[in-house]
């Protein structure tokens, strides 16, 4: 092709893309939640999708693609066209932890365009209803007396619930065995039924079970007590200073998504996080809303990378 024809073709393509994105969105948007339906991530995704859809004047459909520590959903979105019609609810695992756990990760953690930071929330340490211990001190004492006997559930390998348990093991010096699930909707029934002994779960799904007497709750993983659960002591104040492990949530799109499309998504997210109803529901879930900016997400990733890398190395977590 002659040079001037190549230039003309490139300009025509750019013009077509610009015209298409100028009218964005023209069809439903799909947001992928990398956890099963019914868990805290899924509930949060649907809450925000509904509010953002109103702002964008478009339907936003939530699709659950769970498994492999969020890798299934993450790799699916990264393979999609960078046009703003498929986005991902990404967590710590997706953008930070998995890069240190897997030798052959099926996606690039840096291969996304940031839409914005959604929020941060602590987890709660839960135990089965029939366990022979009834507080954190009793749990640690029992685990030390019976090394390797207790098991703990997680949302999946490398997820925040897995890392919280690994941090707990490290600080308490106990030996407990990991049993990964695809999310809280699978792990909680296993805990209630006695198939596993312990579980670090999100407040939104764990506390209703504790309030109903189906599980025991021993503490919260943040450095400060939660406003919505002020009586729930932190693990740090129970003799393990410095213990601070949280889960965080964000929206990302495939790298190459047009800037004006990203801008519309970012604006809709920021507006959603300012909505008083959305904020109230997030706080009730134990999640502190962020400002929805891509800068906040970039800063969160940058600050967490060395911390998680050190924890993974210290705990000697190796996944295939």
PyMOL commands that set and color helices and strands:
alter all, ss='L'
color gray80, all
select helices_A, chain A and resi 3-22+40-56+68-79+92-101+136-145+160-172+184-192+203-211+236-238+259-274+276-284+294-315
alter helices_A, ss='H'
color red, helices_A
select strands_A, chain A and resi 29-33+60-64+86-91+112-128+151-154+177-180+198-202+215-220+246-254+287-289
alter strands_A, ss='S'
color yellow, strands_A
deselect
rebuild
show_as cartoon
